[in-house]
């Protein structure tokens, strides 16, 4: 009597007997069939309102299949979806010509508008229909955020690349921007009584100042502290973006005072609170990168704090300055290459550094900046204080990308209408803080009555509103340092 072979083992034997090239071809066919089934065809313009929605099973099948893939096969599916199910360029060319024809013939306005509407319709890529369908399914919105996260990560690592993929990522980002508009977002406050899983997610997502332990977490949601996050009505209880706030009596100049390891503070005395310091904002979902959430979260939290603690009149950040050290080291390298010396430091500053280090060559300076050990020397900290402060002021105020602040954190807060208020020396002495910005941090101050004017000025004329301290440091840079 013949013995039955379990199905899984039979499949294994069959796969071992089949050449790898044929297996890959079979897999490719399976992927192609799935995409053809899952991505609805774009119905003719005339019947667009009457086209039946795709079957829910198709969407569920796509999500299951996608989540079952990893690495190169998943990247391949994304690349095929972007390349083979995008815009019908033939139709776009056809209806572009008809719009031009309607304009040239000066036909009645209704005919021109209809031609434009047809063109607009055919500019929609086919995969947009798939995303719309998935967004209506239970768990579909969460899935789309994950898929966009894979696109962002894949484009950054070059695992998936090309104009089609970039375009698809942009299309999905715009769709998520609509689905995650403020009307669908809930503001939630985190306390020590919040569900354990929420506290864990808040801890895990902290990207600016990592949470060390549960005692540290308890302090960050305890007295004189506030923590808020946005969740979405379709993904309840899931933090999307998190804002940490310290309630103080003045504008903080050091992160150590906010997140240092101490016993939980005493009961809040509201009479001592006059200032709210936003010291960390972290996006928890990579798939929502580029979706405007941070600005709305800050605005909502300001209103919440004004309601709870109306005596607060000062709102400011204590922000990191990512990229400063990297920018400075690059500047030193390029100057040495061109001039055989750096002109970022004055002669007296170079002499003072030479006395401490033995020489003041660019290589020595670069080694210092790339090594956190320099902060252990009081003399070095003193010698570098003034030159690094003015260089940092210029980096934030003067270094631009397409006319706007090069530093992404500065650009974010300036777009929101804040003032570049104060640069703080040795404000973050953690290894991360020293490596990123030589220990410096910056306050962006929000004068609520001026934020709209400041924002419009920055976005319109690219003018940065800055305090006397910052402008004085910028002036010192222009007098003493040469780029």
C-alpha positions in Angstrom: 0.0 0.0 0.0 1.5 3.4 -1.0 2.2 5.9 1.8 0.6 9.3 1.5 3.0 12.2 1.4 1.9 15.3 3.3 1.0 18.1 0.9 3.7 20.5 2.3 6.4 17.9 1.9 5.2 17.1 -1.6 5.4 20.8 -2.5 8.9 20.9 -1.1 10.0 17.9 -3.2 8.5 19.4 -6.3 10.2 22.7 -5.7 13.5 21.0 -5.2 13.1 19.2 -8.5 12.1 22.4 -10.4 14.9 24.6 -11.6 15.2 27.9 -9.8 14.6 29.9 -12.9 11.3 28.2 -13.5 10.2 28.8 -9.9 11.0 32.5 -10.3 9.1 32.6 -13.6 6.1 30.9 -11.9 6.3 33.5 -9.0 6.5 36.3 -11.5 3.3 35.0 -13.2 1.6 34.7 -9.9 2.5 38.3 -9.0 1.4 39.5 -12.4 -2.0 37.7 -12.1 -2.5 39.1 -8.6 -1.8 42.7 -9.7 -4.2 42.3 -12.7 -6.9 41.0 -10.4 -6.4 43.6 -7.7 -5.9 46.8 -9.6 -9.3 47.9 -11.1 -9.2 49.1 -14.7 -10.0 52.8 -15.1 -13.5 52.8 -16.5 -14.4 55.0 -19.5 -15.0 58.6 -18.6 -18.7 58.3 -19.5 -19.4 55.5 -17.0 -17.0 56.6 -14.2 -19.9 57.2 -11.8 -21.6 53.8 -12.6 -18.5 51.5 -12.3 -19.1 48.9 -9.6 -16.5 48.9 -6.8 -14.0 46.0 -6.7 -14.9 43.0 -4.6 -13.7 43.3 -1.0 -12.1 39.8 -1.4 -9.7 41.2 -4.0 -8.4 43.9 -1.7 -8.1 41.4 1.2 -6.2 39.0 -1.1 -3.8 41.8 -2.1 -3.1 42.7 1.5 -2.4 39.1 2.5 -0.2 38.5 -0.5 1.8 41.7 0.1 2.3 41.0 3.8 3.5 37.5 2.9 6.4 39.0 0.9 9.6 40.4 2.2 12.8 41.9 0.8 13.4 41.8 -3.0 10.0 40.2 -3.9 8.1 43.0 -2.0 10.3 45.6 -3.7 9.6 43.9 -7.1 5.8 44.1 -6.5 6.0 47.8 -5.6 8.1 48.5 -8.7 5.6 46.6 -11.0 2.6 48.3 -9.5 4.2 51.7 -10.1 5.4 50.9 -13.6 2.6 48.8 -15.1 -0.5 50.3 -13.4 0.2 54.0 -13.6 -1.2 56.7 -16.0 -2.2 55.8 -19.5 0.1 58.3 -21.3 -1.6 57.7 -24.6 -5.0 58.9 -23.2 -3.3 61.8 -21.5 -1.7 63.0 -24.8 -5.0 62.5 -26.6 -7.0 64.6 -24.1 -4.2 67.2 -23.7 -4.5 67.8 -27.5 -8.3 68.2 -27.1 -7.9 70.8 -24.4 -5.5 72.8 -26.6 -7.9 72.4 -29.5 -10.9 73.7 -27.5 -8.8 76.7 -26.4 -7.6 77.4 -30.0 -11.1 77.1 -31.5 -12.4 79.3 -28.7 -15.2 77.0 -28.1 -17.8 77.7 -25.4 -16.6 77.5 -21.8 -18.6 74.4 -21.0 -16.9 72.4 -23.7 -13.4 73.6 -22.5 -14.2 72.7 -18.9 -15.4 69.2 -19.9 -12.3 68.6 -22.0 -10.2 69.7 -18.9 -12.2 67.4 -16.7 -11.6 64.4 -19.0 -7.9 65.2 -19.0 -7.9 65.4 -15.2 -9.7 62.0 -15.0 -7.1 60.3 -17.2 -4.2 61.8 -15.2 -5.2 59.4 -12.4 -2.9 56.4 -12.3 -4.7 53.0 -12.1 -3.1 52.1 -8.8 -4.9 55.1 -7.2 -8.1 53.0 -7.6 -6.5 50.2 -5.7 -5.4 52.5 -2.9 -8.9 54.1 -2.7 -10.5 50.6 -2.5 -8.0 49.5 0.2 -8.6 52.7 2.2 -12.3 51.7 2.6 -11.6 48.2 4.0 -11.3 47.4 7.6 -7.6 47.7 8.4 -6.9 49.1 5.0 -5.8 52.5 6.1 -3.2 51.0 8.5 -2.0 48.8 5.6 -1.6 51.8 3.3 0.5 53.6 5.9 2.7 50.5 6.1 3.0 50.3 2.3 4.0 54.0 2.1 6.5 53.3 4.8 8.0 50.6 2.6 8.1 53.0 -0.3 9.9 55.7 1.7 12.4 53.2 3.1 12.9 51.5 -0.3 13.6 54.8 -2.0 16.0 55.9 0.7 18.0 52.6 0.4 17.6 52.4 -3.4 16.0 49.0 -3.0 13.2 50.4 -5.1 13.9 53.3 -7.3 13.0 55.2 -10.4 10.5 58.0 -11.4 7.5 55.6 -11.4 8.1 54.6 -7.8 8.7 58.2 -6.6 5.5 59.2 -8.4 3.5 56.5 -6.7 4.9 57.4 -3.3 3.9 61.0 -3.9 0.3 60.0 -5.0 -0.1 57.9 -1.9 1.3 60.7 0.3 -1.3 63.1 -1.1 -4.1 60.6 -0.5 -3.0 60.0 3.1 -2.8 63.8 3.6 -6.6 63.9 2.8 -7.4 60.9 5.0 -5.3 62.2 7.9 -6.6 65.7 7.8 -7.4 67.3 11.2 -11.1 66.4 11.1 -10.3 62.7 11.4 -7.6 63.1 14.1 -8.1 62.8 17.8 -5.8 64.6 20.3 -5.0 62.3 23.3 -3.0 63.1 26.4 -0.7 60.4 27.8 -0.5 59.9 31.6 1.0 57.2 33.8 -2.5 55.8 33.9 -2.6 55.3 30.1 -2.7 51.8 28.7 0.6 50.0 29.0 0.8 49.4 25.3 0.4 53.1 24.6 3.2 54.0 27.0 5.4 51.4 25.3 4.7 52.8 21.9 5.4 56.3 23.1 8.7 55.1 24.6 9.7 53.2 21.5 8.9 56.0 19.1 10.9 58.7 20.9 13.4 59.7 18.3 14.9 62.9 19.7 15.7 62.0 23.4 15.5 58.2 23.9 13.6 57.0 26.9 16.0 55.1 29.2 13.6 53.1 31.4 10.2 53.1 33.0 11.2 55.6 35.7 12.2 58.0 32.9 8.9 57.4 31.1 7.0 58.1 34.3 8.7 61.4 34.7 8.0 62.4 31.1 4.2 62.1 31.7 4.2 63.2 35.3 4.3 66.5 37.1 5.3 69.6 35.1 5.2 67.5 32.0 2.7 66.9 29.3 2.6 64.3 26.5 0.1 64.3 23.6 -0.4 62.4 20.5 -2.7 62.3 17.4 -4.6 59.1 16.6 -6.9 58.5 13.7 -10.6 57.5 14.0 -9.9 54.5 11.8 -6.9 53.4 13.9 -8.0 54.3 17.4 -5.4 54.4 20.2 -2.5 54.2 17.8 0.0 57.2 18.3 0.8 58.7 14.9 2.8 61.7 16.0 3.9 62.5 19.6 4.7 65.8 21.3 6.4 66.2 24.7 6.1 69.4 26.7 7.8 70.7 29.8 6.0 73.2 31.9 8.5 75.7 33.4 9.0 79.2 34.7 11.3 80.3 31.9 12.6 79.3 28.4 14.8 76.2 29.0 18.4 76.4 27.8 19.4 72.7 28.5 17.7 69.4 27.8 19.5 67.8 30.8 17.3 69.8 33.1 14.2 68.3 31.4 15.1 64.6 30.8 17.8 64.0 33.5 17.4 61.0 35.8 15.8 62.3 39.0 13.0 61.2 41.3 9.6 62.0 40.0 8.8 65.7 40.8 6.4 66.8 43.5 2.8 67.8 42.9 2.5 70.5 40.4 2.3 74.1 41.7 0.5 75.9 38.9 1.7 79.3 40.2 5.2 78.3 39.1 4.2 77.6 35.5 4.4 80.4 33.0 6.1 78.7 30.0 5.5 75.7 27.8 8.6 74.1 26.2 8.1 71.7 23.3 11.2 69.6 23.6 10.4 66.6 21.4 8.1 65.9 18.4 8.3 62.4 16.8 6.5 60.9 13.9 5.8 57.2 14.8 4.8 56.1 11.3 7.3 56.3 8.5 4.5 56.0 6.0 3.2 59.4 7.1 6.4 61.2 6.3 5.6 64.4 4.4 2.0 64.4 5.7 1.4 67.7 7.6 0.7 66.5 11.2 3.3 68.3 13.3 2.0 71.8 12.7 -1.5 70.9 13.6 -0.4 69.0 16.7 1.5 72.0 18.0 -1.5 74.3 17.4 -3.9 71.9 19.1 -1.7 71.4 22.1 -1.3 75.2 22.5 -5.1 75.5 22.7 -5.3 72.6 25.1 -2.7 74.1 27.4 -4.3 77.6 27.2 -7.6 76.0 28.3 -5.9 74.0 31.2 -3.3 76.6 32.3 -4.4 80.0 31.1 -1.5 81.7 32.9 1.0 80.3 30.3 2.0 83.2 28.1 5.3 81.9 26.7 5.5 79.1 24.1 8.9 77.9 22.9 10.8 74.8 21.7 14.1 73.4 22.8 15.1 71.9 19.6 18.0 69.8 18.3 20.2 71.0 15.4 20.7 67.8 13.3 23.4 68.1 10.6 25.4 71.0 12.1 28.5 69.0 12.8 28.4 67.2 9.5 28.0 70.6 7.7 30.9 72.1 9.6 33.3 69.2 8.9 32.4 69.4 5.2 33.0 73.1 5.2 36.4 72.6 6.9 37.3 69.9 4.3 36.3 72.1 1.3 38.2 75.1 2.6 41.4 73.2 3.2 41.2 71.7 -0.3 40.8 75.1 -1.9 42.8 77.4 0.4 45.1 75.0 2.2 43.8 76.5 5.5 40.4 77.2 7.1 39.2 80.8 7.5 36.3 80.0 9.8 38.3 80.8 12.9 40.1 84.0 13.7 43.8 84.1 14.1 43.5 84.6 17.9 41.0 81.6 18.0 43.5 79.4 16.1 46.3 80.4 18.5 44.1 79.6 21.5 43.3 76.2 20.0 46.9 75.5 19.2 47.9 76.1 22.8 45.4 73.5 23.9 45.8 70.9 21.1 49.4 71.4 20.0 48.4 72.5 16.6 45.4 73.9 14.8 45.4 72.2 11.5 42.1 71.4 9.8 42.7 67.7 10.3 43.0 68.3 14.1 39.8 70.3 14.1 38.0 67.6 12.2 39.2 64.9 14.5 38.0 66.9 17.5 34.6 67.5 16.0 34.3 63.8 15.0 35.2 62.7 18.5 33.1 63.4 21.5 36.1 63.4 23.9 36.7 67.2 23.4 33.9 68.0 25.8 35.9 66.6 28.6 38.5 69.4 28.3 37.3 72.6 29.9 39.9 74.6 27.9 38.7 73.1 24.6 35.0 73.8 25.5 35.9 77.4 26.3 38.1 77.8 23.2 35.4 76.5 20.8 32.5 78.2 22.5 32.4 81.5 20.6 33.4 80.3 17.1 31.0 77.3 17.2 28.1 79.5 18.4 28.5 82.0 15.5 29.0 79.2 13.0 25.8 77.6 14.3 24.0 80.9 14.0 25.0 81.2 10.4 24.1 77.5 9.7 20.5 78.1 11.0 20.1 81.6 9.6 22.2 81.8 6.5 22.6 78.3 5.0 19.7 77.8 2.6 18.1 75.1 0.4 16.0 76.7 -2.4 15.9 79.9 -0.4 14.6 78.3 2.8 16.5 77.2 5.9 18.8 74.2 5.1 18.2 72.7 8.6 15.0 70.7 8.4 14.0 71.4 12.1 14.5 75.1 11.6 12.5 75.1 8.3 9.6 73.3 10.0 9.4 75.8 12.9 10.0 78.8 10.7 7.2 77.7 8.4 5.0 77.6 11.5 5.7 81.2 12.2 8.2 80.9 15.1 11.1 83.2 15.8 14.7 81.9 15.8 15.1 82.9 19.4 18.3 81.6 21.1 21.2 79.3 20.5 22.2 77.5 23.7 25.8 76.3 24.4 26.3 72.8 25.9 22.5 72.3 26.0 22.7 68.6 25.1 25.8 66.9 26.4 24.6 63.4 25.5 26.8 61.5 23.0 24.1 62.0 20.4 23.8 65.8 21.1 27.6 66.3 20.9 27.9 64.3 17.7 25.0 66.1 15.9 25.5 69.7 16.9 28.6 70.0 19.3 26.1 70.0 22.2 24.2 73.0 21.0 20.4 73.4 20.9 18.1 76.2 19.8 14.9 77.8 21.0 12.2 78.6 18.4 9.8 80.9 20.2 6.1 81.1 19.2 4.6 84.6 19.7 1.0 83.5 19.1 -0.2 86.9 17.8 2.6 87.0 15.2 2.8 83.4 14.0 0.6 83.9 10.9 2.5 87.1 9.8 5.9 85.4 10.4 4.8 82.3 8.5 3.6 84.3 5.5 6.8 86.3 5.5 9.0 83.2 5.6 7.0 81.3 3.0 6.5 84.3 0.7 9.8 86.2 0.9 11.9 83.6 2.7 12.6 86.1 5.5 13.7 84.6 8.8 12.5 86.3 11.9 15.4 86.1 14.5 16.2 87.6 17.9 19.0 90.1 18.7 21.2 87.2 20.1 21.0 85.3 16.9 21.5 88.3 14.6 24.5 89.4 16.7 26.1 86.0 16.3 25.3 86.1 12.5 27.0 89.5 12.3 30.0 88.2 14.2 30.2 85.4 11.7 30.1 87.7 8.7 32.9 89.8 10.3 35.2 87.0 11.5 34.6 84.0 9.3 35.0 83.5 5.6 33.1 80.9 3.5 
